[in-house]
């Protein structure tokens, strides 16, 4: 999270494949103005809703039950400031999201966690950090 800290002050954050909401909630704790969480798992959304309530962050949160890729496909340019995505590994979802972002940069920065075997397109300014079998790729919107 420290790598994106400069982008978080008063940011509109999107957490795709949100699960428990850890990424978006951490962004809120580091100064983001709002967070939208998207996941299609009812069980994950129950946990997320409990986490939001426990932290008292409900007034800055929107929770959406939807397929994260399809939901992101409908986003327009600059819809968010920062987007976090942690799609299931090995299904091509990370690459598909990066390709959509290249076509329509729907945030100032896209951060995708993906597996070693998930090949993302080479996009200008992108950088990847490796943590064992997991990789974290940061893709800035084109200037």
C-alpha positions in Angstrom: 0.0 0.0 0.0 2.9 2.3 0.6 3.7 2.3 -3.2 0.3 4.0 -3.9 0.2 6.2 -0.8 0.8 9.4 -2.9 -2.3 8.7 -4.9 -4.7 8.1 -2.0 -5.2 11.5 -0.4 -8.9 12.3 -1.0 -9.1 9.7 -3.8 -12.1 7.9 -5.2 -11.0 4.2 -4.9 -12.4 1.1 -6.6 -11.8 -2.3 -5.2 -12.6 -5.0 -7.9 -12.9 -8.6 -6.8 -13.1 -7.0 -3.4 -13.4 -10.1 -1.2 -13.2 -8.9 2.4 -12.5 -5.4 1.2 -9.0 -5.2 2.7 -7.5 -3.1 -0.1 -10.2 -0.5 -0.3 -10.6 -0.3 3.5 -6.8 0.2 3.9 -7.0 2.9 1.3 -9.8 4.6 3.3 -7.6 4.4 6.4 -4.8 6.1 4.5 -6.8 9.1 3.3 -9.0 8.0 0.4 -12.3 9.9 0.3 -14.5 7.0 -0.8 -14.3 3.4 -1.8 -16.5 1.3 -4.1 -16.3 -2.4 -3.7 -17.4 -4.9 -6.4 -17.7 -8.6 -6.0 -20.1 -11.3 -7.1 -19.8 -13.6 -4.1 -22.6 -13.2 -1.5 -20.4 -14.7 1.2 -17.6 -12.3 0.5 -20.0 -9.4 0.5 -21.4 -10.4 3.9 -17.8 -10.3 5.3 -17.1 -7.0 3.6 -20.3 -5.5 4.9 -19.4 -6.6 8.4 -15.9 -5.1 8.0 -17.3 -1.8 6.8 -19.6 -1.7 9.8 -16.9 -2.6 12.3 -14.7 0.2 11.0 -17.6 2.7 10.9 -16.9 3.5 7.2 -20.4 3.1 5.8 -20.8 6.8 4.9 -17.8 6.6 2.5 -18.5 3.2 1.0 -20.6 1.8 -1.9 -20.9 -2.0 -2.2 -21.9 -3.5 -5.5 -22.8 -7.2 -6.1 -21.7 -7.8 -9.7 -19.2 -9.5 -11.9 -16.2 -7.2 -11.5 -15.0 -7.5 -15.1 -18.4 -6.7 -16.6 -18.8 -3.9 -14.2 -15.4 -2.4 -15.1 -16.2 -2.8 -18.8 -18.9 -0.1 -18.3 -16.7 2.4 -16.7 -15.8 5.7 -18.5 -12.6 7.6 -18.5 -11.4 8.9 -15.1 -14.3 7.3 -13.2 -12.0 6.6 -10.2 -8.6 7.9 -9.0 -7.2 4.5 -8.0 -8.4 1.0 -8.8 -7.3 -2.2 -7.0 -8.0 -5.5 -8.5 -7.3 -9.0 -7.2 -8.9 -11.3 -9.8 -8.6 -15.1 -9.5 -5.2 -16.3 -10.9 -4.8 -18.2 -14.2 -8.2 -17.2 -15.8 -7.0 -14.4 -18.0 -9.0 -11.8 -16.0 -5.9 -9.7 -15.0 -4.9 -9.3 -18.7 -8.5 -8.6 -19.7 -8.8 -5.8 -17.1 -5.4 -4.3 -18.2 -6.5 -4.4 -21.8 -9.8 -2.6 -20.9 -7.8 0.0 -19.0 -5.5 0.6 -22.0 -8.5 1.2 -24.1 -10.4 3.4 -21.6 -8.2 4.6 -18.6 -11.0 4.5 -16.0 -8.6 5.7 -13.2 -5.4 7.5 -12.7 -3.7 4.3 -11.5 -4.7 0.6 -11.9 -3.1 -1.9 -9.4 -3.6 -5.5 -10.3 -2.5 -8.5 -8.2 -1.9 -11.5 -10.4 -0.1 -14.8 -10.5 3.3 -15.4 -12.0 1.7 -17.2 -15.0 -0.7 -14.4 -15.8 0.8 -12.4 -18.6 -0.3 -8.7 -18.8 0.1 -6.6 -21.9 3.1 -4.3 -21.9 1.7 -0.8 -21.2 3.6 2.4 -21.0 4.8 3.3 -17.5 3.7 0.0 -15.9 5.9 -1.7 -13.3 5.6 -5.0 -11.6 6.8 -6.1 -8.1 7.1 -9.8 -7.4 6.3 -11.4 -4.1 6.9 -15.2 -4.5 4.2 -16.5 -6.9 2.2 -13.3 -6.7 2.9 -10.2 -8.7 1.6 -6.7 -8.2 1.5 -4.6 -11.4 0.9 -0.8 -11.3 -0.3 0.8 -14.5 -0.7 4.6 -14.7 -3.2 6.2 -17.0 -1.6 7.6 -20.1 -0.7 11.3 -19.8 
